């Protein structure tokens, strides 16, 4: 049996290579695409945050990030994809797999995105990557990544697949 980390690594790389994912990483993402991405994250975090330890919650910060984006608002297509996925998250295994992907992305990839945006002379709202208890959030990700339970690894893969679908919607390739 593979770990959650091993089971999701391939899809993680596919998401990073996607034009939207790559634009986050290299600091060239458009404001509308960033707003759409925040809307996707908000939809999912609104579903999982109440079921996670408080130190892993970011939906409040995502609300503030979205307010800062006004007058831009997330477009309905990407948000609808995320809303459908969020509604399907009903079991602890699904919550765990999704939390691994998202909390891990904010803790690691979010910090790199912030760095790249600043290097490019850009500033986009990123409160959601600043956890009030970063050591605890990191410990959660490290613990989850070693889980070998198939229902959790499947949920992690489903989460990456959802993120890829949302990126396709954001890019307009749906």
NORSUL-V565483 format. One record per backbone hydrogen bond with DSSP energy under -0.5 kcal/mol. CO is the residue of the C=O (numbers start at 1). NH is the residue of the N-H. If there is no record, write none. Layout:
co->CO nh->NH
co->CO nh->NH
This chain:
co->3 nh->7
co->4 nh->8
co->5 nh->8
co->5 nh->9
co->8 nh->12
co->9 nh->13
co->10 nh->14
co->11 nh->15
co->12 nh->16
co->13 nh->17
co->14 nh->18
co->18 nh->22
co->19 nh->23
co->20 nh->24
co->21 nh->25
co->22 nh->26
co->23 nh->27
co->23 nh->28
co->23 nh->29
co->24 nh->27
co->30 nh->34
co->31 nh->35
co->32 nh->36
co->33 nh->37
co->34 nh->38
co->35 nh->39
co->36 nh->40
co->37 nh->41
co->38 nh->42
co->39 nh->43
co->40 nh->44
co->41 nh->45
co->42 nh->46
co->43 nh->47
co->44 nh->47
co->44 nh->48
co->45 nh->49
co->48 nh->51
co->49 nh->52
co->53 nh->56
co->54 nh->57
co->58 nh->62
co->59 nh->63
co->60 nh->64
co->61 nh->65
co->62 nh->66
co->63 nh->67
co->64 nh->68
co->65 nh->69
co->66 nh->70
co->67 nh->70
co->69 nh->72
co->75 nh->79
co->76 nh->80
co->77 nh->81
co->78 nh->82
co->79 nh->83
co->80 nh->84
co->81 nh->85
co->82 nh->86
co->83 nh->87
co->84 nh->88
co->85 nh->88
co->86 nh->89
co->88 nh->90
co->91 nh->95
co->92 nh->96
co->93 nh->97
co->94 nh->98
co->95 nh->99
co->96 nh->100
co->97 nh->101
co->98 nh->102
co->99 nh->103
co->99 nh->104
co->100 nh->104
co->101 nh->105
co->102 nh->106
co->103 nh->107
co->104 nh->108
co->104 nh->109
co->105 nh->110
co->108 nh->112
co->109 nh->113
co->110 nh->114
co->111 nh->115
co->112 nh->116
co->113 nh->117
co->114 nh->118
co->115 nh->119
co->116 nh->120
co->117 nh->122
co->118 nh->121
co->126 nh->129
co->127 nh->130
co->129 nh->131
co->131 nh->134
co->133 nh->137
co->134 nh->138
co->135 nh->139
co->136 nh->140
co->137 nh->141
co->138 nh->142
co->139 nh->143
co->140 nh->144
co->141 nh->145
co->142 nh->146
co->143 nh->146
co->144 nh->147
co->145 nh->5
co->147 nh->4
co->149 nh->152
co->149 nh->153
co->150 nh->154
co->151 nh->155
co->152 nh->156
co->153 nh->157
co->154 nh->158
co->155 nh->159
co->156 nh->160
co->157 nh->161
co->158 nh->162
co->159 nh->163
co->160 nh->164
co->161 nh->165
co->162 nh->166
co->163 nh->167
co->164 nh->168
co->165 nh->169
co->166 nh->170
co->167 nh->171
co->168 nh->172
co->168 nh->173
co->168 nh->174
